[in-house]
Amino acid sequence: MTPRRTFERSNQLQARLHDVVPGGAHTYARGADQYPEFMTPVLVRGDGCRVWDADGNEYVEYGMGLRSVTLGHAYPPVNDAVLAAIADGISFSRPTVHELAAAEDFLRLVPGADMVKFAKNGSDVTTAAVRLARAVTGRTKIAVCDQPFFSTDDWYIGSTAMDGGIPEIVIRETVRFGYNDLPSLAACLQGNDVACVVMEAATATAEPAPGYLDGVRELCDRTGTLLVFDEMITGFRWSAGGAQAVYGITPDLSCWGKAMGNGFPLSALAGKREFMELGGLRTDRDRVFLLSTTHGPETASLAAFRAVARAYVTEDPVGRMEHAGRLLEQGFAAAAAEQGLSDYVQVVGRPSCLVYVTRDARLSPSQEYRTLFLQELLHHGVLGQSFVTSAAHNDTAVAHTIDAVRSALRVYRRAIDQQSVEGLLIGRPVAPAIRRSAHPRRLKER
């Protein structure tokens, strides 16, 4: 029997975080309400695919910095490149040679783009894409796909359950369409008043149907609407050139981030020259305030990106991620079958971007059963809201994970048999990160 882990120090730190940081984390997806209550690891370091918390617990980590780390934590070539760059300074009053070299590296990896501009967060560049599309078309409406997340800015958050503080006039300017549903997109575009379509070409759980992306491209062209691909997750995980390289569809603009710097903060807006130049000095049209960030071109993250780009040219990170994912998928399926749980717990998605599905005794999706599964994984040394891999997940790490899954599923089997998590789940279940109320994980004031 593996001893149950203790989280005393982490829980103390988490409580202090709630006193000084709204929500107790700087990202909603990292919040305490996304983990079993009283089991909130606060991390102190990472190496490869493993992390350690303040109580000294070691874990194989999945999700890897919300999918931003594809090469592994503390990947030496990236760290070495950053150390060399910062020894000469980080931020200056003029462009550095790093900006030119990083832009050229990026455009070699993404041949469908003519120009690129760097920033820090994904929201920076998706919002810049929206602003640019509005300037190009003279329209204000935005059509967004029914996919998880595109921006922290009003134009998108106004379409979610957390729309507090956003004017109704802004909320009305964003319309939604379904993925793999061309008629729903056509309905959004029929008034010829949409500036751009913002979407992921694919997600962890949804691949484009044959002809779907071609149909999206054709609808945008016919209605004079710009097509914007969000490559935050697909970039450097589907391929170095993103989903557009995999599926052979070139958008007008594309937005990148996450894995660009293997965890270092960097994002990018890329696109066709005719549009991107509106933010520059080679246009006679009114200029667009495209992107202008103090920290976008700091040398540390640009050096990190250049090291990442080299790794994708000289190695096969995507192949290693997919190899680990396939092993994990096979082992998970076998473990579920052993317990007669194949209909209740499943791993789905692209091998490099796996997520798990948890169902209750009635085969309905269940947050309670998900939390129970996550709780047991934590006790057996696996930290993961998903099974999103990195190139650092070797066969040993996957074998450890499968052993943890087997142990977790034995408890899951008991919950299915008794048709309840009562007596097995400690504390309240997790809740959706984006929801209108703090309930059901509302905390008492101290």
N, C-alpha and C positions, 0 to 999 in steps of 0.2 A: 504493500500500500504506500503510495506517495503521500508524505505528510502534507496536511493542509497549510497553505502559505499564510503568513501574517502580513498585514498592510498598515500596521500602526503608524509608522513614520510617514508614509505616503498620505494616509488619511488626515494626519495632523497638518501636513503641508497643504493638502487640498482645502481644508477648512480655512486656513490662512489666505489662500488664494481667493476664496469667495469673499473675504473681507476687503480685498484691495483691487480685484479684477471682476467686473460684472460677468456673471456666469462661471467664474472660476477658471476661465481659459480664454485665450485670445482668438480661438477659432471655435465656432459652435460644434463642429464635428469632433473636437477634442474634449468636449465638456464632460463633466462627471456624470451627467444624465445619459451619456452614451455607453456607460459601463455599469456593471452590477453595483448596487449601493454598498458602500463600505469596502469596495475593492477598486480603488482608483489609483493605480500606480502612477507615481510622479517620478519621471525618469531622470537619471543622472549621466548616463553615457550610452554609446552604442558602438558596435564594431561589426562590420559585415551585415549579417541579418539578425544579429543578437543585440538586445538591450538589457540594461540593468536599472532597477528602481532604487528609491531611497532606503528601502528595507533590505537591499542586497539580493533581491530576487532576480534571477536571470530568465529571460524569455527568448524564444524565437519570435521575431516580430513580423507581422504581415500588415499590409497597408503602406508601410514604409514612408512615413511622413506625408500621409494623405496622398500617396502615389507620386511623391516628388523625388524619391530616392530610388533610382533604378540600378545603380552600380554597387550599392551597399554603403552603410554608414562608414564615415571616415575613410573613404576610398583613397588610398595613398596618392595616385597620380593627380587627383583633384586637389587634395590638401597641399601637395607639394607645389602645384601651379599657383594656388592662392597665396601661399607663404612667400613665394618668389615675387609675386606681383605686389603684395602689400609692403614688402620691404622698400619699395620705391615710392610709396605713397598711394593713396586710395582715391581721393577726389580733388579735382583741379578746376581751374577757371576756363579751360579750353579743352577740346576733345583730345583724347590720348590715342596712341597707336593701337591700344587694345580695342577701341571702338571700331576702327576700320577692320582689323583682323577678325574680330568676332562677327561683324556683319558679313564679311566675305565667307567665313566658315559656314554661317547659317544659310546663306543663299546657295551655297554648293549642296547643302543637304536638302533644301526645299526648292527645287528647280522651278516650280510653278510661280514663285514669288520673285519680283524684280527689286523690291526695296524692303528694308526692315527698320524698325525703331524699337529700342529696348526700354523697358520700364521695370517695375518691381513686382507688381501683383497682377494676377489674371484679370481682376476687375478693371485695372488701369487700361488694359489694352482692349477688352471687349467694349468698354464704354467709349474709348477712342474710335473704335470701328463703327459704333452706332453714330457718333457725332459726324464722322467722315461720310458715312452713307447718307445721312440727312442733308449734309452740304451738297453732295454730288447730285442727289435726286430732287432736292427741294421738298421732300416729303417728311412727315414726322412719325408715322406709325412704324412699329417694329413688330415683326412676327417671330415668336420664339417657339421652339419645339418643346413638347412636353417631356423634357429631360431634366435631370436633377437640379443643375445650378449653372448660372452664367455670370452673375455679377453681384456685388454688394450694393451697387448703385440703384437709384430710384427706378430707372426704366425697367429693371428686372425685378427687384424686390417687391415692387408694387403689385406684381402678379402672383405673389406668394401669400401664405397665411400670415406672415410677419410684415404686414404693410403699414404698421403704425408710423405716423409722422410723414407719410407720403401723400401729396395732394391728389385728389380724385382726378384732376385733369391729366396728371402724369400717368396714373393707373390706366386710364382709358386709352392711352396711346400704345399700349402693348397688347397684342392679341396672340393667342396660342393655337398651335396645330399639332396633330398627332404624328408620331414617327411611323414611317412606312405607310402613310396614308396620304397619297397625293390629292384626293378630292378635298380633304380638310385644308391642305395648303392652298389649293386652287381657290377655295372659298375665301380664305384670308386675303388673297391677292387680287380678287376679281374687281375691286374698286380702283386698281392702279394707284393706290395711295400709301403703299408700304415702302419704306426706305430700304429695308434689308431684312433678310431671313437669317436668323442666328440659330445654329444647330450644331450638334456633334454628328459627324458622319456615321458613327457607330458608338455603342456603349458596351459596357461589360456584358450586358444581357441581351443586347439587340444588334443584330447584323442587318445591313440594308438588304431588302428583298431585291431580286434581279430587276434591274431597270429603274429602281427607285431613285437613286441619286442622279441618274441621267435625267429623270423626270423633273426633279427639283431644279436642276440646272436649266432645263428648257423652260420651266415656268418662270424662273427669275429673269431669263433673257427676254422672254416674250412680254413680260410686264414692266421691264426696266427696273427691276429690283436687284440690289446687290446681294450676292450670296456670301455669307460669313461662316466659316467653319471654326468652331471652338476645338482646338487641338490640345487643350490643357492636359487631358488624360491620354489621348491617343498618340500625341507627339512623343516620340522616344519610347513608347510602349508597344504600339502597333508596328512602328518602324521609325527610323531616324527621320524620315520625311513625312511622318504622320499618317493619318488615315487617308488623306488625299493621295498619297503615293501608293497605298495599298489598293484603293478602289478606283484610281485613275480618273478622279474628278477634280478639276482645278477651280477653287473658289476665287471670288474677287479679292477677298481679304481673309486672313486667318490669324488666329490668336493663340499664343503659345505661352507656356509657363512650366510650373511644377518641375519635371525632370530635367529641364534645360541645364540647371546648375547642380544636379545631384543633391538638392537640398538647399543650395545657396539661392538667395532671393533674386530671381530674374524672370522677366516675361518679355514677350515680343509681339508687336503687331507687324504683320507682313502682308504684302499685297502687290497688285499690279501698279506699275509706275504711273499710269494716267490718273489714278486715284491718290496714291501716296504723295505725289508731287504737290498736291493742294496744301499740304502742310509745310512746304519748303519754300525755296526762293526762285524756282524756275517755273512760275506760273503767272499769268496775267489776270486770273480770277481772284476773287476775294479769298484770302488765306483762311485755312482752317486751323484752329488751335488744336493740333493733333495730339501731341504728347510733349510735355516739357517737365521733366522730373530731375530734381537735384541728384538723387541717388541711382537713377536708371543706369548711368554709364560708369558707376564706380568700378574700380579695376578688379576687385576681389571676385565678384560674381562673373564678370566677363572672362577672367582667367579660368574660373571653374567651368564655364560653358565651353571654352576652347578645349579643355582637357576632356570633357564629356564628348565633344564632337570627335576628338581623336580616338577615343575608346570605341565609338560607334563605327568608325572607319576601319580600325585595325583589329577589332575584336568582334564578338557576336553576342552582345548583351541581350538582345531580344530572344535569340535562340536559347540562351541559358534560362531566361525567365520562363519561356514557354516549356522547356524541358522540365523544370521544377513544377510548373503548374500541371503538366500532364501526369507526372508521378503522383502529385498530391490528389488530383482528381480520381485517379485509379485507386489509390489507397483508401481514400475517403469512401468511394463507392463500395469497396470490399468490406470496410468496417461497418458501414450502414447495413449491408446485406447480412452480415454476421448476426446483428441484433434484430433483424427483421424490420428495419427502419427505413428502407429505401424509399418509401412513399412519404416519409415524414421529414427527413433531412437530406438535402442534396447540395452539391456544388455545381454552379452553373457559370457560364461566361467563357470568354476567350482565355486560353491557358495562362496568358500573362496578366490577366485581370479578373481573377475568380472571386465570386461572392458565394455565400451560402444561404440557403433557404431553410427556414425552420417552420414546421407546422405542428399544430396541437393534435389531440386525439381524434378530432373531427376533420382533420386534414385542412384546417383553416390556417393561413399565415398567422404567426403568433409572436408578439414581442416578449411575452413571458417565457416561452420556450427558447427563444433566441437568447434571452438573458441567462437562462439556466445553462445553455450550451457554452456561452461566453464565460460564465463563472467557472465552469469545470475546466475549460481550456486554460484559464489563468492559473488555476491551482496546479495544473500539470505543465506549466512553463511555456505556454503559447499566448502571445498577446496579439489579438487580431479581430477587428470588427469585420474583416473580410479575409480572403486568402490571396490577396494581391501580392505577387512575388517580386523579387529583385534578382539581378544576376548573381547576387551573393548567396542565394538559397541553394545550397548544395544538397546532395543526396542524404547526407547525415542529418541536416536540418529538417528535411522533409520526413525522414524516418521518425525523428523525434515527434514531429507534428502528428503523424499517423498514430503513433502510440498514445499521444494525448487525446486524439479524436476517439480512439477506442475506449479509453477510460471515461471520457465525457459522455459517450453514447450509452454506456452501461447505466449511468444516472438518468439519461434521457429516456431510456427504455422503461425505467421505473415510473417516470412521470407519465408516460403514455399509458402504462398499465393501470395507474391509479386515476387517470384522466385529469390530472392536476399537478401543478408544480409545488403544491403546498407541502411544507416540511422539507423541501429540497432546495428551493430558491431562497437565498438570504436577502431580504430587503425588497424594494420595489423594482419593477422591470424598467428597462430602458424606454425612452420615448423618442419620437422623431425629433431630429435636431432643429428643424424649422417648423414651429407650431405657434399658434396664436397665444397660448397661455403657458406659464411656467408649470402648471399642473400637467401631468400627474407626478412630476418630480420637484414640486415646489419645496423650497427649503425654508426652515424657520429662521427668523432673525436671531442673532446671538446677542 
